[in-house]
Amino acid sequence: MITHDIIIIGGGLAGLRAALEAHNRGTDVAVISKVHPIRSHSVAAQGGVNASLVHDDSWEAHALDTVRGSDYLADQDAVEVLCREAPERVLEMEHWGTLFSRTRDGHIAQRPFGGAGFPRTCYAGDRTGHNLLHTLHEQVLRARIKIYREWLVTRLVVDGGRCTGFIAMHTPDSKLEAFRAKATVLATGGYGRIYQRSTNAIINRGYGISLAYHAGVPLQDMEFVQFHPTTLLGTNILITEGARGEGGYLYNNRHERFMEKYATGMMELAPRDIVARSIQTEVDEGRGFDGGYVQLDITHLGEKKIEERLGGIRQISIDFAGIDPVKEPIPVQPGQHYSMGGVSCDANGATPLEGLYAAGECACISVHGANRLGGNSLLETIVFGKRAGEHAAGYVQETDVQGENAHLDSLASEEQNISDLMGGDGESFAVVRDELRSVMQQDVGVFRNQAGLQKAVETIRELREKGRNVRVKSGATSFNFELLNAIELKGMLELGQVIAKGALAREESRGAHYRTDFLERDDEHWLRHTLAYQTPEGPRLEYKEVTITQFQPKQREY
Ligand SMILES: Cc1cc2nc3c(=O)[nH]c(=O)nc-3n(C[C@H](O)[C@H](O)[C@H](O)COP(=O)(O)OP(=O)(O)OC[C@H]3O[C@@H](n4cnc5c(N)ncnc54)[C@H](O)[C@@H]3O)c2cc1C
C-alpha cells in the first residue's frame, strides 16, 4: 500500500498546479497519471488564456463577458474568483518561464476571442497549452514531487463517509495497488471521446468523472457540452478560435460570410455555441460543402502573420488535410470540444464527499455555466488548481489517514472485477463504444429534441446491458490497451446516460444545450443547475439554485 498526505489524480495543468501548491504548503504530495504528464490533453491547447492585464480592461468586464457567455448559468461568486485571480496566476506562469508572445513594447500579447468585449487572451503563438504545461512540469520536477506515471485509477475508496484514497492499475504490468491519502484531488480532464467527432485526445474518456459519480458525488450540469465551431474536416483536430481572433472569415458554399445573419455585431467572434449552431444550420440547409463543412479563410492575413501567430494550425492543416491555409481556406465543421459540466464542487475544489477535491475540466464549480468562453478553461486550471491544492493542504493538517481495511477490501473486489472481464466469449469493447459515440453524436449533439434524446437514453440503456458482456481477448500483461479500454467503457456509458438524461429533462435552450422543440431560454423554470446522482436504476436528477450577485439575467445579443 502506498501512502501520501495528498494524491492528485491527473498530470495536466490543473493537477500539476494543485500539486505545486500543496507542496509549497509543506505537505507530502504525489501526482498519479495514466500517461506521462506532458501527454495530458492540456498540451494541445492552442489559442490562449484569459486575464485582464491592462488598464483599459478590468476583472469586472471579464466577469460580465463570462456570465453572458454562460447564458447566465454560471455561479457569479465563482466567476468573480476566476476573473479577479486571473492576472496574478498568468503573471506567475510567466515568471516561472512560460514564453508568451509579446507586443512591440515587450508586454504579454493578447488577442480577441469569441464572446469577449476586449482582447484579453494571452497566448504563446498557437501552442499556449504546450508552453504552460511544460512550465508547470519543470516546476514540479524542480520541487521533486513524486509522480506515478502510467497508472490508471480504477476506483475511489470511501470509508466512514470520507474518501481515503483509491485503487489503481500499473499499466506496464497490469498490477493493482492501493493508494491511501488524507486528501485526493481529481484533475482528470474531460470526456470528449464519448462523442464520435471530438477535438480531444484519445485518453479523454471521462473516467475520472465517473469515479466520483460512483463514490456518491453528484455530477453537475452534464448536459452542457461544448461543440467547437471549427474542427478540421476528416480528423476533427481543433483549428483554434485564434484563427478568427486574428481576423479569419467563415464562408458558405455561396461565398457568403454567413455569420452576418446570426451575429451581426460580433460576426465570427460570437460565442462558440452560436457560431457552431450557425455552421450546422448552413450545412443542414444545403449551404455547406459536400461532406458537411464550411470554409475558414485566413489567406488574407498573409504568410508572415500566419507563421508567427498560427504556425501550429498551418502545420496541422498541411499534415492532416493537405491544405496550406496561406493559399486556400480550411474546411471546418463543429466537433465536441469541452465539458462544461463535471464533478460538483465549490470554489475551493471541495466536493460533497469529505477528503475529495476536484479541479480543471473534470470539475463543475461552475464558472462556465451553459457555455464556456475560449481562454477561460486554461485559466480555470491554474486558478482552481491552485485553490484545490491550497485547501487540500489545509484539510490534511487536521486529518488522519484511515481505511487500511477498506483499501484491502476494495483491492480484492477490484481484482475480482478485472478477472471477470478477462477471457471467454463476449462483446468487444470497441463495438459498444462506437455505438455509444454514434448515438451521442447524432442525438445528443449541437441540436437536440425530445424524440432523439429519448432514443439516446434508451439506446444507452441497452448498451449498458451489452457492456456487461464485454470481455477482453488479449491476455497481454503489459500495456493491455484492450483491458484499459474495457475498464473505461463502463464510465463512458454512464456519463453518456447522465448527459442524455439531463438534456432530455431540460426543456429549454440555453448556451450549448439547444432544443429545437424548446427554442427559448426559460429562466422561470430552468435557471438552475442539474445534479445527477448514481442509483442502480440510472441517474437520479435533482436541481439547485444558481448564484447571482451583480449581473441580472438578460437576453444575450451579439
Ligand atoms: C485541442 C484543444 C485545444 C484547447 N485550447 C484551449 C485554449 O486555447 N484555451 C483554453 O482556455 N482552453 C483550451 N482547451 C481546453 C483546455 O485545454 C482543457 O480544458 C484543460 O487543459 C484541461 O486541463 P486538465 O488539467 O483539467 O485536464 P487534462 O490536461 O486533460 O489532464 C487530465 C489528466 O488526468 C489523467 N487521468 C485521467 N483519468 C485518469 C485515471 N483514471 N487515472 C489516472 N490518471 C487519469 C490524465 O493522464 C491526464 O494527466 C483546449 C482543449 C483542446 C482539446
PDBQT file of the ligand as one rigid body, heavy atoms in Angstrom, charges set to zero:
ROOT
HETATM    1  C1  LIG A 601      -7.316  20.776 -28.788  1.00  0.00    +0.000 C 
HETATM    2  C2  LIG A 601      -7.708  21.611 -27.609  1.00  0.00    +0.000 A 
HETATM    3  C3  LIG A 601      -7.355  22.946 -27.555  1.00  0.00    +0.000 A 
HETATM    4  C4  LIG A 601      -7.723  23.728 -26.458  1.00  0.00    +0.000 A 
HETATM    5  N1  LIG A 601      -7.362  25.048 -26.438  1.00  0.00    +0.000 NA
HETATM    6  C5  LIG A 601      -7.702  25.804 -25.364  1.00  0.00    +0.000 A 
HETATM    7  C6  LIG A 601      -7.299  27.174 -25.290  1.00  0.00    +0.000 A 
HETATM    8  O1  LIG A 601      -6.626  27.697 -26.156  1.00  0.00    +0.000 OA
HETATM    9  N2  LIG A 601      -7.680  27.884 -24.209  1.00  0.00    +0.000 N 
HETATM   10  C7  LIG A 601      -8.399  27.345 -23.183  1.00  0.00    +0.000 A 
HETATM   11  O2  LIG A 601      -8.688  28.039 -22.216  1.00  0.00    +0.000 OA
HETATM   12  N3  LIG A 601      -8.757  26.043 -23.222  1.00  0.00    +0.000 NA
HETATM   13  C8  LIG A 601      -8.418  25.264 -24.285  1.00  0.00    +0.000 A 
HETATM   14  N4  LIG A 601      -8.796  23.946 -24.310  1.00  0.00    +0.000 N 
HETATM   15  C9  LIG A 601      -9.374  23.332 -23.104  1.00  0.00    +0.000 C 
HETATM   16  C10 LIG A 601      -8.258  23.088 -22.083  1.00  0.00    +0.000 C 
HETATM   17  O3  LIG A 601      -7.066  22.788 -22.737  1.00  0.00    +0.000 OA
HETATM   18  C11 LIG A 601      -8.594  21.947 -21.141  1.00  0.00    +0.000 C 
HETATM   19  O4  LIG A 601      -9.873  22.125 -20.594  1.00  0.00    +0.000 OA
HETATM   20  C12 LIG A 601      -7.600  21.871 -19.984  1.00  0.00    +0.000 C 
HETATM   21  O5  LIG A 601      -6.275  21.894 -20.458  1.00  0.00    +0.000 OA
HETATM   22  C13 LIG A 601      -7.851  20.645 -19.147  1.00  0.00    +0.000 C 
HETATM   23  O6  LIG A 601      -6.823  20.524 -18.196  1.00  0.00    +0.000 OA
HETATM   24  P1  LIG A 601      -6.939  19.478 -17.021  1.00  0.00    +0.000 P 
HETATM   25  O7  LIG A 601      -5.710  19.607 -16.222  1.00  0.00    +0.000 OA
HETATM   26  O8  LIG A 601      -8.239  19.652 -16.346  1.00  0.00    +0.000 OA
HETATM   27  O9  LIG A 601      -7.002  18.048 -17.743  1.00  0.00    +0.000 OA
HETATM   28  P2  LIG A 601      -6.029  17.310 -18.790  1.00  0.00    +0.000 P 
HETATM   29  O10 LIG A 601      -4.970  18.188 -19.303  1.00  0.00    +0.000 OA
HETATM   30  O11 LIG A 601      -6.929  16.657 -19.766  1.00  0.00    +0.000 OA
HETATM   31  O12 LIG A 601      -5.326  16.214 -17.889  1.00  0.00    +0.000 OA
HETATM   32  C14 LIG A 601      -6.016  15.109 -17.363  1.00  0.00    +0.000 C 
HETATM   33  C15 LIG A 601      -5.035  14.206 -16.639  1.00  0.00    +0.000 C 
HETATM   34  O13 LIG A 601      -5.737  13.215 -15.933  1.00  0.00    +0.000 OA
HETATM   35  C16 LIG A 601      -5.112  11.964 -16.097  1.00  0.00    +0.000 C 
HETATM   36  N5  LIG A 601      -6.147  10.946 -15.890  1.00  0.00    +0.000 N 
HETATM   37  C17 LIG A 601      -7.415  10.940 -16.374  1.00  0.00    +0.000 A 
HETATM   38  N6  LIG A 601      -8.080   9.866 -15.920  1.00  0.00    +0.000 NA
HETATM   39  C18 LIG A 601      -7.230   9.183 -15.131  1.00  0.00    +0.000 A 
HETATM   40  C19 LIG A 601      -7.328   7.978 -14.376  1.00  0.00    +0.000 A 
HETATM   41  N7  LIG A 601      -8.456   7.266 -14.317  1.00  0.00    +0.000 N 
HETATM   42  N8  LIG A 601      -6.234   7.553 -13.706  1.00  0.00    +0.000 NA
HETATM   43  C20 LIG A 601      -5.070   8.259 -13.746  1.00  0.00    +0.000 A 
HETATM   44  N9  LIG A 601      -4.938   9.407 -14.441  1.00  0.00    +0.000 NA
HETATM   45  C21 LIG A 601      -6.001   9.859 -15.120  1.00  0.00    +0.000 A 
HETATM   46  C22 LIG A 601      -4.509  12.020 -17.469  1.00  0.00    +0.000 C 
HETATM   47  O14 LIG A 601      -3.434  11.135 -17.585  1.00  0.00    +0.000 OA
HETATM   48  C23 LIG A 601      -4.050  13.491 -17.530  1.00  0.00    +0.000 C 
HETATM   49  O15 LIG A 601      -2.770  13.600 -16.944  1.00  0.00    +0.000 OA
HETATM   50  C24 LIG A 601      -8.443  23.155 -25.398  1.00  0.00    +0.000 A 
HETATM   51  C25 LIG A 601      -8.782  21.803 -25.442  1.00  0.00    +0.000 A 
HETATM   52  C26 LIG A 601      -8.451  21.046 -26.555  1.00  0.00    +0.000 A 
HETATM   53  C27 LIG A 601      -8.901  19.612 -26.590  1.00  0.00    +0.000 C 
ENDROOT
TORSDOF 0
